[in-house]
């Protein structure tokens, strides 16, 4: 998952949950063009319903020759008035205090 915008931890969790549910729904589907297209359309729609404009597509992993789902978060449906950097700093500080992994977008 990539992002063109700043995301809070709860945003990342919400997005991963939506993607995971859609991937699970289609896990046993035959991988034909129509099914793959329907999965992307449903995924983008569900992310939109959860407040995120996204672009999803299939990309061939050249090392494994397996198609992988790539999701890019473009923007919020209702953009907030600026990213709260203090909130994000608090999230990172809290995670470090609890010795938790810090969520990052690749």
C-alpha positions in Angstrom: 0.0 0.0 0.0 1.3 3.4 -0.9 0.0 6.8 0.1 0.1 10.2 -1.5 -1.2 11.8 1.7 -0.3 11.7 5.4 -2.2 9.0 7.3 -2.9 8.5 11.0 -2.5 5.0 12.5 -6.2 4.5 12.6 -6.4 5.3 8.9 -3.8 2.6 8.1 -5.6 0.1 10.2 -8.9 0.9 8.5 -7.4 0.7 5.1 -5.7 -2.6 5.8 -8.9 -4.0 7.2 -10.9 -3.1 4.0 -8.2 -4.5 1.7 -7.9 -7.7 3.8 -11.7 -8.3 3.7 -11.8 -7.8 -0.1 -8.8 -10.0 -0.7 -10.4 -12.7 1.6 -13.7 -12.5 -0.3 -12.0 -13.1 -3.7 -9.3 -15.5 -2.5 -11.0 -18.6 -4.0 -12.3 -16.8 -7.2 -10.8 -17.9 -10.5 -8.3 -15.3 -11.6 -10.0 -14.2 -14.9 -10.1 -10.6 -16.1 -13.7 -10.0 -15.0 -13.1 -11.2 -11.5 -9.9 -9.2 -11.1 -11.7 -6.1 -12.4 -14.6 -6.6 -10.1 -12.3 -6.9 -7.1 -10.6 -3.6 -7.9 -13.9 -1.8 -8.5 -15.3 -3.2 -5.2 -12.1 -2.3 -3.3 -12.0 1.2 -4.6 -15.7 1.6 -3.8 -15.3 0.3 -0.2 -12.3 2.5 0.4 -14.3 5.5 -0.9 -17.1 4.6 1.5 -14.6 4.6 4.3 -13.3 8.1 3.4 -10.4 7.4 1.0 -9.9 8.0 -2.7 -7.8 5.1 -3.9 -6.3 3.7 -7.0 -5.9 -0.1 -7.1 -4.4 -2.2 -9.8 -2.6 -5.5 -10.5 1.1 -5.5 -10.9 3.3 -8.4 -12.0 6.0 -9.3 -9.4 9.0 -10.0 -11.7 10.7 -12.1 -9.1 7.8 -14.5 -8.6 5.8 -14.0 -11.9 2.7 -13.6 -9.6 0.2 -10.7 -10.0 0.0 -8.6 -6.8 -2.6 -6.1 -5.8 -1.2 -2.6 -5.5 -3.3 0.0 -3.7 -2.4 3.7 -3.6 -4.3 6.1 -1.3 -4.7 9.3 -3.3 -6.7 11.6 -1.0 -9.4 11.7 1.6 -13.0 11.9 0.3 -13.6 14.8 2.7 -10.1 16.3 3.2 -9.4 17.4 6.7 -8.1 20.9 7.3 -4.5 20.0 7.3 -2.6 17.1 8.8 -2.2 17.2 12.6 1.5 16.6 12.9 1.3 16.8 16.7 -1.2 13.9 16.7 1.1 11.8 14.5 4.1 12.6 16.8 2.0 11.5 19.8 1.1 8.2 18.0 4.8 7.5 17.2 5.9 8.4 20.8 3.2 6.2 22.3 4.2 3.3 20.1 7.8 3.6 21.0 7.0 3.8 24.7 5.0 0.6 24.3 7.8 -1.0 22.3 5.4 -1.5 19.4 6.2 -1.5 15.7 5.4 1.8 14.0 3.1 1.5 11.0 4.7 2.8 7.9 3.6 2.9 4.3 6.1 1.5 1.8 
